[in-house]
Amino acid sequence: MTSTTPANASHTEGPSTIGGVPGAPAMTRAERLVRRVVGGADSAPVQMRAPFTGQPIATLPQATDADVRAVFDQAREAQRSWADRPVEDRQRILIRLHDLVLKRQEEALDLVQIEAGKARMDAFDEVSATALVASYYGKHSAKILSPRRAAGLIPVLTKVGELRHPKGVVGIISPWNYPLALTAMDVLPALAAGNAVVQKPDNQTALSALWLQELAEEAGLPAGVWQIVLGRGSRIGDALVEESDYLCFTGSTPTGKGLAARVAERLTSYSLELGGKNPMIVLPDADIAKTAAGAVTACFSSAGQLCVSVERIYVHESIREEFTRAFVAKTAAVRLGGALDYQAQMGSLTSEDQLATVSAHVEDARSKGATVLTGGKARPDLGPLFYEPTVLTDVTEDVKLFAEETFGPVVSIYGYTDVTEAIERANDTKFGLNASVWSRNGRAGWEVAARLKAGTVNVNEGFAATFGTVGLPMGGMKESGVGRRNGAEGLLKYTEAQAIAVQRGMPLRPGKGIPPKLWARSLSLSLKALRRLPRR
């Protein structure tokens, strides 16, 4: 395993640090962002630590239930005038935000690395995704939200249309693993639709969300339209559920199920992106070198702490040995490190809990006969939460990581002899978030992809092609979630549809002096005639 400079070694970018990370921006930036958090005067603050070093990042105020409810009251007031603004005005703010994100990306790259422990290229994935989301909704929101005409009951005489109104105040609960990109994907379309947002990011990566909020206000977003609160779900979860007009959650499947049950009691709406156990199928004609390189990215981006990363690889037996040899060699060569530059290919895990889960899954597999082909151990010499990218084989069904999500840099390789068998095994899971197919034949890859039960499937890519195509919907089937983010669906979910019909001339019930039977017969003939008209 190739290693780069440990996170606590000297660095040439400058003496200022956050969390003991060399070259990090001055602490005043973190302090400035923390001042944007709403509430927290009556709760004990929480100190967050940098994954690379274990040193403090920032002290974060924690909201109370009363704080959150007061924030929702303020957001409702701000939402009224925000919704009254033309969609084109809201679009212009998003376009300006797009430009600011790219202009100030070095700030974001530092923050994401320091908070989440990512390699810089993985942090850049978040920056680029954020810019793409701002651009997409900055260009397309007005068209997606525009009134829609439809054919009325009686041509010419019945004029109908569909309008879209904002839900009101959207509650968004964001995870720690993609703090910038997922904030953008969920918050920006909610704002574009005319809603106010109350967001609860995870404490560990709150600064990234606060940074984007600060830039949004610099781009012209009125203060109060997007507010951020911090706190444990056990303390402020009730207020978020009970006050939201729509709830958006990204996290674990058990937590998502509990939230869905509670929201259903209020008859409000929600969207959930939950867990995954994402498969990759390597067809017998796949290019071995390209597929092995692609698998490294698919499995180990953000140290595998990505909802759509691959954890299971099914390889045709005719090329299994060759693929495994190439993949293991590329995995063993992955460079680990925690400096704020582009040298390392993989950073660290983000929390002690994730390190414990990854270690437990690998040791459980090893104890039950699985073979560790490379990796399989922590790297405290680099930092407290580093773990080597790990490839396993001989994994049996009694092993925890066979079916459970690991959410770390661990992947298992399995062989198959028939494509239908591979598809069935890939689909044999309670999850259905993402999948990957590799083949020299694009049409064959597409045909296999269409048979996989996953919300997104990438051919000759791990996840980035669908993840980065903001015009496509993204979400899960089965226990991987409900609803979609991105695309038109990612915007329209934050709206209420309203149908309006204007009837002129002919009434829709018999007029005075017209026998009901005669009226019904005449209308029936009219319906038959309408049936023969060409579809529009």
VOGU-3710 file (C-alpha; in Angstrom, 3 decimals, decimal comma):
1> mtsttpanas> 0,000/0,000/0,000  1,511/3,295/-1,073  1,377/6,061/1,535  1,947/9,785/1,281  2,886/12,257/3,974  1,127/11,685/7,327  -1,477/14,305/8,182  0,552/15,791/11,038  3,805/16,234/9,095  5,192/19,576/7,980
11> htegpstigg> 3,721/21,231/4,908  4,823/24,119/2,745  1,487/25,835/2,125  1,569/27,931/5,280  1,616/27,802/9,060  -2,069/28,358/9,792  -4,042/25,256/10,733  -7,491/23,963/11,624  -7,587/20,701/13,538  -3,822/20,349/13,251
21> vpgapamtra> -4,011/19,909/9,478  -0,986/21,553/7,869  -1,834/24,238/5,352  -5,402/24,580/6,609  -7,094/28,008/6,492  -7,038/30,243/9,529  -9,360/29,360/12,398  -11,178/32,659/11,900  -12,930/31,158/8,858  -14,416/28,365/10,958
31> erlvrrvvgg> -15,384/30,823/13,682  -17,065/33,083/11,116  -19,100/30,216/9,701  -20,135/28,938/13,136  -21,685/32,332/13,874  -24,220/31,567/11,125  -25,720/28,683/13,116  -29,136/29,563/14,553  -29,920/28,916/18,220  -27,838/27,059/20,751
41> adsapvqmra> -27,737/29,538/23,617  -29,399/27,090/26,008  -27,537/23,889/25,067  -24,020/22,653/25,642  -21,914/23,055/22,476  -20,234/20,142/20,726  -16,596/20,110/19,695  -15,876/18,492/16,351  -12,512/17,000/15,396  -10,590/16,633/12,147
51> pftgqpiatl> -10,519/13,023/10,891  -6,951/13,412/9,595  -5,507/14,310/13,006  -8,133/14,003/15,739  -7,562/17,643/16,647  -10,440/20,113/17,245  -12,047/21,800/14,229  -14,711/23,996/15,784  -17,083/24,307/18,702  -20,654/24,074/17,442
61> pqatdadvra> -23,780/25,444/19,169  -26,587/22,907/19,526  -30,211/23,954/19,089  -33,059/23,081/21,403  -36,542/22,013/20,369  -37,777/25,546/21,064  -34,955/27,025/18,970  -35,938/24,945/15,956  -39,622/25,809/16,205  -38,762/29,490/16,414
71> vfdqareaqr> -36,565/29,133/13,314  -39,472/27,604/11,390  -41,662/30,565/12,370  -39,029/32,945/11,002  -38,646/30,865/7,847  -42,392/30,961/7,159  -42,296/34,731/7,296  -39,311/34,906/4,947  -40,822/32,369/2,549  -43,825/34,500/1,652
81> swadrpvedr> -41,839/37,258/-0,026  -39,368/34,745/-1,510  -42,199/32,825/-3,194  -43,599/36,079/-4,604  -40,400/36,744/-6,542  -40,368/35,631/-10,186  -38,693/32,287/-10,787  -36,275/34,080/-13,108  -35,000/36,122/-10,136  -34,356/32,967/-8,167
91> qrilirlhdl> -32,562/31,473/-11,167  -30,221/34,451/-11,404  -29,183/33,948/-7,786  -28,311/30,320/-8,509  -26,227/31,298/-11,520  -24,304/33,795/-9,412  -23,852/31,067/-6,780  -22,463/28,741/-9,458  -19,832/31,336/-10,342  -18,905/31,967/-6,708
101> vlkrqeeald> -18,511/28,261/-5,945  -16,014/27,846/-8,771  -14,212/31,099/-7,959  -13,843/30,227/-4,266  -13,390/26,493/-4,642  -10,079/26,383/-2,742  -11,955/27,349/0,428  -14,463/24,551/-0,097  -11,779/21,992/-0,901  -9,993/22,764/2,365
111> lvqieagkar> -13,189/22,614/4,412  -14,405/19,328/2,933  -11,004/17,696/3,394  -10,656/18,908/6,961  -14,197/17,988/8,045  -14,714/14,723/6,152  -11,169/13,427/5,752  -11,410/13,163/1,970  -8,667/13,154/-0,618  -8,665/16,459/-2,478
121> mdafdevsat> -9,924/14,953/-5,744  -12,907/13,500/-3,869  -13,491/16,943/-2,356  -13,381/18,419/-5,860  -16,143/15,985/-6,890  -18,300/17,820/-4,351  -17,352/21,237/-5,692  -18,097/20,251/-9,281  -21,398/18,602/-8,328  -22,445/21,747/-6,444
131> alvasyygkh> -21,658/23,947/-9,433  -23,551/21,598/-11,775  -26,648/21,644/-9,565  -26,620/25,443/-9,276  -26,219/25,744/-13,046  -28,948/23,233/-13,899  -31,627/24,765/-11,696  -30,352/28,233/-12,538  -31,142/27,542/-16,194  -34,151/25,206/-16,133
141> sakilsprra> -36,323/26,009/-13,093  -38,582/28,505/-14,836  -39,381/26,059/-17,621  -39,990/23,139/-15,253  -42,237/25,231/-13,000  -44,102/27,047/-15,770  -47,904/26,574/-16,039  -48,752/23,496/-18,083  -51,627/23,441/-20,560  -53,672/20,293/-21,166
151> aglipvltkv> -56,652/19,260/-23,271  -59,918/20,184/-21,551  -63,017/18,048/-21,226  -64,742/19,805/-24,110  -62,401/21,251/-26,759  -62,408/25,054/-26,956  -65,077/25,318/-24,245  -63,004/23,845/-21,376  -59,703/25,621/-20,776  -57,434/23,897/-18,250
161> gelrhpkgvv> -53,975/24,331/-16,788  -51,679/23,062/-14,065  -49,835/25,361/-11,675  -47,028/24,582/-9,251  -46,910/26,162/-5,800  -44,083/25,837/-3,255  -44,691/23,526/-0,299  -43,736/26,218/2,223  -40,848/25,460/4,566  -38,775/22,394/3,708
171> giispwnypl> -36,893/20,547/6,420  -33,673/18,944/5,189  -31,594/16,503/7,238  -28,193/16,113/5,575  -25,511/13,436/6,155  -21,819/13,795/6,927  -20,377/11,927/3,955  -21,031/14,420/1,098  -21,634/17,642/3,030  -21,340/20,089/0,145
181> altamdvlpa> -22,768/18,172/-2,818  -25,797/16,742/-1,009  -26,553/20,119/0,554  -26,630/21,607/-2,940  -28,679/18,768/-4,443  -31,375/19,069/-1,782  -31,384/22,730/-0,759  -30,968/24,531/-4,095  -33,998/23,036/-5,908  -36,119/23,632/-2,795
191> laagnavvqk> -35,136/27,300/-2,920  -35,645/27,484/-6,688  -39,214/26,242/-6,205  -39,943/29,165/-3,864  -39,623/27,397/-0,522  -37,717/28,418/2,563  -35,356/25,797/4,008  -34,436/24,779/7,529  -31,456/22,451/7,243  -29,882/20,231/9,863
201> pdnqtalsal> -26,491/19,084/8,598  -24,488/16,568/10,579  -22,296/18,188/13,226  -19,173/16,581/11,797  -19,410/18,381/8,459  -21,530/21,427/9,253  -18,974/23,979/8,069  -19,340/22,936/4,418  -23,080/23,577/4,495  -22,556/26,875/6,291
211> wlqelaeeag> -20,008/27,901/3,647  -22,471/27,273/0,825  -25,208/29,126/2,712  -22,871/32,108/3,116  -22,111/32,113/-0,618  -25,818/31,847/-1,468  -26,548/34,989/0,528  -23,595/36,698/-1,128  -25,195/35,725/-4,463  -28,424/37,475/-3,447
221> lpagvwqivl> -30,454/34,980/-1,398  -32,392/36,958/1,227  -31,377/36,321/4,820  -33,747/33,967/6,618  -34,833/31,999/3,565  -32,228/29,287/4,253  -31,422/28,682/7,906  -29,169/26,083/9,515  -29,633/24,468/12,910  -27,441/21,862/14,586
231> grgsrigdal> -28,260/19,174/17,097  -28,836/15,503/17,689  -31,944/13,992/16,138  -33,041/12,776/19,559  -33,271/16,391/20,727  -34,558/18,349/17,738  -35,958/15,628/15,464  -39,521/16,115/16,723  -39,491/19,790/15,795  -38,064/19,105/12,330
241> veesdylcft> -40,732/16,494/11,577  -43,642/18,408/13,075  -42,849/21,821/11,604  -41,763/20,880/8,063  -44,169/21,155/5,152  -41,917/18,649/3,370  -39,079/16,564/4,801  -35,969/15,503/2,868  -33,662/12,984/4,562  -30,455/11,218/3,568
251> gstptgkgla> -29,122/8,545/5,891  -29,658/5,021/7,134  -32,634/2,870/6,170  -33,821/2,256/9,781  -33,818/5,983/10,546  -35,542/6,736/7,242  -38,315/4,262/7,981  -38,917/5,840/11,372  -39,099/9,331/9,913  -41,450/8,203/7,137
261> arvaerltsy> -43,860/6,745/9,688  -43,893/9,969/11,654  -44,340/12,200/8,606  -47,199/9,991/7,412  -49,115/10,802/10,589  -49,167/14,440/9,489  -50,098/13,620/5,873  -47,207/15,678/4,586  -44,707/14,496/1,990  -41,117/13,339/2,144
271> slelggknpm> -38,185/11,992/0,154  -35,551/9,597/1,450  -32,194/8,461/0,124  -31,128/5,507/2,236  -28,650/2,624/2,255  -27,147/0,581/-0,554  -25,157/-2,578/-1,256  -24,236/-1,637/-4,778  -23,176/-4,300/-7,305  -20,844/-4,164/-10,288
281> ivlpdadiak> -21,109/-6,715/-13,104  -18,088/-7,313/-15,327  -19,163/-8,938/-18,606  -16,784/-11,395/-20,305  -15,847/-8,926/-23,062  -14,853/-6,105/-20,684  -11,532/-4,324/-21,123  -9,604/-5,648/-18,102  -7,261/-2,700/-17,575  -9,958/-0,033/-17,904
291> taagavtacf> -12,415/-1,991/-15,767  -9,881/-2,545/-12,987  -9,018/1,158/-12,947  -12,687/2,099/-12,972  -13,393/-0,292/-10,132  -10,816/1,438/-7,922  -12,707/4,713/-8,325  -16,106/3,021/-7,998  -15,148/1,302/-4,733  -12,765/3,655/-2,940
301> ssagqlcvsv> -13,800/7,234/-3,723  -14,257/9,076/-0,427  -12,866/5,953/1,256  -15,998/4,067/0,203  -18,192/6,389/2,278  -20,475/7,100/-0,637  -24,058/5,863/-0,875  -23,549/4,850/-4,525  -20,081/3,257/-4,224  -19,593/-0,374/-5,220
311> eriyvhesir> -19,292/-3,060/-2,520  -19,874/-6,231/-4,625  -18,153/-7,170/-7,906  -19,404/-10,061/-10,064  -16,849/-11,116/-12,687  -17,320/-13,735/-15,420  -15,233/-16,808/-14,637  -13,446/-16,600/-17,993  -11,722/-13,362/-16,925  -12,044/-13,510/-13,151
321> eeftrafvak> -8,427/-14,392/-12,420  -7,028/-11,778/-14,785  -9,374/-9,056/-13,555  -8,703/-9,852/-9,899  -4,963/-9,695/-10,418  -5,199/-6,310/-12,163  -7,683/-4,873/-9,669  -5,692/-5,987/-6,615  -2,509/-4,493/-8,074  -4,191/-1,125/-8,698
331> taavrlggal> -5,805/-1,179/-5,250  -2,509/-1,941/-3,536  -0,964/1,052/-5,306  -3,558/3,559/-4,051  -1,814/6,425/-2,268  -3,172/7,320/1,176  -2,624/10,672/2,831  -4,060/13,676/4,607  -2,355/16,738/3,151  -4,393/19,506/1,541
341> dyqaqmgslt> -3,187/18,808/-1,981  -3,861/16,423/-4,852  -1,120/13,882/-4,037  -3,230/11,319/-2,165  -5,803/9,163/-3,973  -7,701/8,249/-0,808  -8,123/9,980/2,517  -9,340/8,620/5,820  -12,637/7,480/7,238  -14,655/10,248/8,841
351> sedqlatvsa> -15,524/8,922/12,290  -14,485/6,393/14,895  -17,823/4,650/14,386  -17,062/4,075/10,692  -13,595/2,782/11,496  -15,099/0,365/14,010  -17,704/-0,859/11,506  -15,176/-1,382/8,712  -12,741/-3,175/11,014  -15,485/-5,397/12,430
361> hvedarskga> -16,782/-6,353/8,975  -13,335/-7,290/7,695  -12,417/-9,274/10,820  -15,762/-11,096/10,739  -15,156/-12,046/7,101  -11,594/-13,142/7,792  -12,686/-15,284/10,757  -15,233/-17,081/8,564  -12,818/-18,051/5,819  -12,725/-15,028/3,530
371> tvltggkarp> -9,411/-14,210/1,884  -8,010/-10,686/2,130  -6,237/-10,088/-1,174  -4,957/-6,637/-0,231  -5,514/-4,143/2,583  -7,475/-5,297/5,580  -5,953/-3,126/8,273  -6,023/0,330/9,820  -3,134/2,761/9,314  -2,674/4,729/12,552
381> dlgplfyept> 0,781/5,739/11,307  -0,997/8,078/8,866  -3,769/9,292/11,165  -6,345/8,000/13,645  -9,013/7,010/11,081  -7,079/5,741/8,055  -7,935/2,253/6,754  -6,416/0,588/3,724  -8,580/-0,091/0,655  -9,478/-3,751/0,973
391> vltdvtedvk> -10,354/-6,478/-1,526  -11,865/-9,775/-0,360  -12,768/-13,050/-1,991  -14,238/-16,364/-0,756  -16,988/-14,405/1,039  -19,903/-16,625/2,082  -23,487/-15,771/2,969  -22,882/-16,022/6,730  -20,461/-13,097/6,602  -21,849/-9,725/7,730
401> lfaeetfgpv> -20,556/-7,777/4,750  -22,115/-10,233/2,309  -25,466/-8,423/2,560  -24,959/-5,550/5,025  -23,726/-2,163/3,896  -20,150/-1,566/5,076  -19,869/2,055/3,941  -16,106/1,955/3,790  -13,179/0,986/1,532  -14,078/-2,703/1,338
411> vsiygytdvt> -15,251/-4,728/-1,672  -15,823/-8,451/-2,326  -15,262/-10,261/-5,640  -17,513/-13,122/-6,788  -17,452/-15,213/-9,948  -20,334/-16,153/-12,259  -20,803/-18,210/-15,417  -24,102/-16,912/-16,826  -25,169/-13,271/-17,210  -28,689/-14,013/-15,980
421> eaierandtk> -27,152/-15,535/-12,851  -25,079/-12,403/-12,302  -28,141/-10,177/-12,662  -30,135/-12,300/-10,221  -27,354/-12,206/-7,650  -26,885/-8,463/-8,103  -30,627/-7,977/-7,530  -30,707/-10,344/-4,533  -30,628/-7,591/-1,927  -33,083/-5,459/0,003
431> fglnasvwsr> -31,339/-2,396/-1,449  -31,525/-0,850/-4,906  -29,599/2,399/-5,082  -26,858/2,163/-7,711  -25,219/-0,443/-9,950  -22,419/-0,634/-12,494  -21,939/-2,714/-15,664  -18,730/-3,041/-17,701  -18,551/-4,211/-21,325  -16,891/-3,257/-24,600
441> ngragwevaa> -20,371/-3,478/-26,147  -22,401/-0,458/-25,041  -25,691/-1,983/-26,174  -25,055/-5,196/-24,233  -24,177/-3,126/-21,167  -27,390/-1,119/-21,542  -29,481/-4,292/-21,805  -27,981/-5,693/-18,603  -28,414/-2,321/-16,882  -32,123/-2,275/-17,737
451> rlkagtvnvn> -32,580/-5,576/-15,867  -30,995/-4,360/-12,646  -33,278/-3,156/-9,859  -31,456/0,045/-8,969  -32,392/3,699/-9,218  -29,232/4,511/-11,176  -27,057/2,233/-13,291  -23,783/3,246/-14,952  -22,243/1,425/-17,899  -18,439/1,561/-18,021
461> egfaatfgtv> -18,489/3,881/-15,008  -18,988/3,380/-11,303  -21,337/6,195/-10,324  -20,108/9,541/-11,677  -21,970/9,470/-15,006  -25,402/9,448/-13,373  -24,299/11,365/-10,256  -22,963/14,210/-12,375  -25,819/14,320/-14,895  -28,060/16,621/-12,884
471> glpmggmkes> -30,862/16,408/-15,443  -31,380/12,740/-14,533  -33,352/11,677/-11,449  -31,306/10,042/-8,705  -32,685/7,828/-5,959  -33,293/4,310/-4,764  -35,607/1,375/-5,280  -36,707/-1,047/-2,551  -35,221/-0,108/0,853  -32,811/2,387/-0,676
481> gvgrrngaeg> -35,330/5,183/-0,568  -38,411/7,000/-1,763  -38,517/9,859/-4,243  -35,764/11,340/-6,369  -33,305/14,208/-6,273  -31,992/16,014/-9,378  -33,774/16,548/-12,690  -37,313/17,847/-12,970  -38,472/15,426/-10,255  -35,932/16,870/-7,838
491> llkyteaqai> -37,581/20,273/-8,256  -41,254/19,325/-8,600  -41,213/17,235/-5,404  -40,938/20,515/-3,499  -44,178/21,813/-5,041  -47,919/21,243/-4,823  -49,717/20,686/-8,116  -52,901/22,675/-8,656  -55,354/22,060/-11,511  -57,539/24,951/-12,740
501> avqrgmplrp> -60,349/24,659/-15,307  -62,379/27,461/-16,874  -65,652/26,288/-18,413  -67,358/28,429/-21,080  -70,541/27,984/-23,070  -71,875/24,463/-22,735  -72,656/23,469/-19,123  -71,583/20,062/-17,829  -75,072/19,185/-16,610  -78,425/19,307/-18,472
511> gkgippklwa> -79,739/22,834/-18,892  -83,278/23,960/-18,276  -85,740/22,102/-20,470  -83,250/19,427/-21,606  -84,270/15,875/-20,561  -81,399/14,238/-18,641  -81,624/11,085/-20,777  -81,292/13,082/-24,004  -78,386/15,080/-22,553  -76,581/11,880/-21,487
521> rslslslkal> -77,098/10,327/-24,962  -75,748/13,454/-26,668  -72,732/13,580/-24,391  -72,036/9,894/-25,023  -71,980/10,537/-28,774  -69,622/13,454/-28,195  -67,296/11,249/-26,149  -67,203/8,677/-28,934  -66,324/11,402/-31,429  -63,577/12,746/-29,172
531> rrlprr> -62,133/9,257/-28,891  -61,530/9,239/-32,644  -59,650/12,518/-32,664  -55,861/12,182/-33,061  -53,826/12,361/-29,882  -52,001/15,615/-29,204
//
